[in-house]
């Protein structure tokens, strides 16, 4: 499942070079040349990371980063600032706006890819092959086994991938479109409601000890995998 990266850069040769390097390294690059275009591209399914130039038509990358970090749906998208500025004060401004890292121009393709991978590891540190555990729910992606408190689970292949994605991306809301991209892949066409069917199957498969409550529906937004259960109304 290739990660989608938004490249926000107003100089076409640089933007196209970055996109080429990203595609060569297995990423899915999308492009924007100014703030307005960037905001149009930061829609569901959201990019996994944003490469953001400091100076842009219509404003600065810092102001855009600040805007994204103030929005509940985009605040968790990591941002790497591309800049010719190396002054400490400028970097501080960026970090205060929520920027995750800096790459100073000129930079080599190897450095850029290394920085991207480092930021992605920080945001989603779990390897796709590592065994993961969440409140007694254990999943081994290599052996393709899952269990709750030692009791094996019967999961279909899609439910297994869905559970693995949720367990490695907890406490964040994902839209149906994002789940389709990350679990089914971008080259497969299925309807959004297919997600709902597999969510129901997953909940049924992990039910019995309350684990189905970890798969939470967030009205108008999508789904979240969380151990923070919603509080019941005092009137219920």
N, C-alpha and C positions, 0 to 999 in steps of 0.2 A: 504494500500500500504506500504509494509515493506521497510524500508530504507536500502540501501546497504552500508556496512562498510568494508573497506579493512584493514586487520590486517597484518602489516609488522613487523615480529618478527622472529629471526633466531633460537630461542630455541623452538623446537617442542612442548614440554609439556606445555609451557606458551602460545604459539600460539593456541594450541588446546583447552586449558582451556578458553581462552578469546573468541574464536569462539563459544564454547558451551554456555557460559554465554550470549553472544549476541543473539544466536538463541533462548535461553530460554526466552529472553525478547522481542522477536518479530522482531529482526533485521535479515537481510540477510548477513551473514559473508562470505567473500572471503579471501583467505590467500596468503601471499607471504613471502618467507624466506630470501630474500636479495634484494638489490636495483634493480638488473636487472629484477627479477620477478615482483617487485612492479611496475616498469615502464611498463611492459607488461600488468599488470592488470589495470593500470590507462588509460583505453581506453573507448570509447563509448560502452555502456552507462556508464558514469563516476560514481564512488562511491559517496555517499552522505557525507561521512566522512572517514578520514584515521587515524587509530591508528598506530603510528610510533615509533619503538624502536630507542633509541639513537645510539647504537652501532650495526652496521650491516656488514656482509661480503661485501667488496668492497667499503666501505665508511661509512659515518655517516648519521643518520636520518636528521640532520640539513642540510647537503648538498642536500639531496633529497627534503626536504621541500622547500629550496631556489629555486631549479630547478622547482618544481611544481608551486610555486608562481610567477615565471617569465613567465610562459606560459599562454597565454590569455584564453585557454580552461580549465585549471585546477586551475587557481589562486584563484577561489572562493570556492574550496573544503576545508572545515575546516580540520585542522590537530591537533590531540592531541598527544603530545610526551609522550612515556612511557620510564621512565628513573630511574636508581638508583641514578643519580646525583641530589643533592639538593642545590648545590652551586648557589648563586645569579648570578654570572658571567655566568655560564652555561645556566641558564634560560634566561638571557638577550640575549645571542647569539641565542637561539631558537626563542625568540619573534622577534628579529631583522630579522630572516629568514622568519617570517610569521606564526610561530606556534601559534595556537589559545589558547591552554591550555596545562598544564602538569599534568600527574599522576605519582607520585613517587612510585617506587617499594620498598617494597611489598605493594600491594593495595588490598582492598576487592572488590568483585564483585559489591556490592551495591554502593561503591564510584565510580567505573568505569562507571556504568550505569548512575549514577547521573551526572557525568561530561559530558558524551556524550549527555544526554538530555539537559543539560544547554547550551552546545555549539550549538546544533541544534536549540534551542529556540532563541539564539542570531542571528543566521544566517537566520532563517525562523520563526520570532516571532509570526506570525499570527496563532491562533488556527484554526483547521479544522472546528470548529463549529461557529466561529465568523463571523459576517457580515462584508464584505469587500467593500470598495468603491474606485474607481479610475477614477478621472476626470468625475464625473457625472454618471459613470457606477457603479451600486450597485448590489451586489449579496448576498443573504441570503441562506447559505447551509442547514440550518435546515428546513426552510419553502420551500426550493427548488424554489426560485423565483429570477428573475433577472430583472433589469429595467435600462433604460437610462433616466436621468432627470425626473423620475417619470413614464415614459411610459414603461409598461411591455414588456418583450421580450419573444418570443416563441423559446425555445431552446430544442433540443433533449437531452436525458440523457448524451450522450457522449460529445456533445458540452458544456453542463453545466459543466461537470467535467473538460473539457479542459479549459474553461474560468476560473473556480475556481483555477485551478493550475496556470495558467498564472497570475491571479490577486494577488496570494500570492507568486509569484516568478518573480517579474518584473525586467527588465533591465539585464537579463542574457540569453545567448543563450543556447537553448536546442536542441540536435540532435533529429531526428525522433525516434531513439532507446530509448533515455531518456524519451521522451514524451510517447512512448508506455509503458515503465515500470511504469511510474508515474501515467498515466491516465487510461490505460487499465489493467495494472497489469502484473507481470512476469509470471503468470501461464496461460496466454491466448496467443494463437498464431494468430497474424494478420500480414499482410505484411506492410512494412515501408510506402508504398504509401497510405495506409489507412489513415495515418496522414494527408496527403495532402488533401484528400477528406473532412475530418472533419474541417480542417483549412479553406477551402473555404466556407463550410457551416456556420462556426462560423463568418467569416468576413461578410457574407451576413446577418446573423441574427443581428449583431450589427451595420450594416451600416445605413446611413441616416444623421448622424450628425458628420461624420468623424471618429467615433470610430474604424471603420475597419482598419484604418491606424496604430492603436496601435499594430496589429498583423503583425509583420514585418518578411519578409524572409531574412535570412542572407545567401548569396550564399556560398555553399560548407560547411556550418556548421549546419544550421537548422532554428529554429524560435526563435523570441524574442518578448516579450510583453513590449512595451515602449511608453512613451508619447513624447520622443525625436525624432521628425520626421526627416527623412532624408532630407537634404538640396537638393533642385533641382539644377541641373546644370545651370550655368550662360548662357549656350548656348541653353537651352531648351525653 
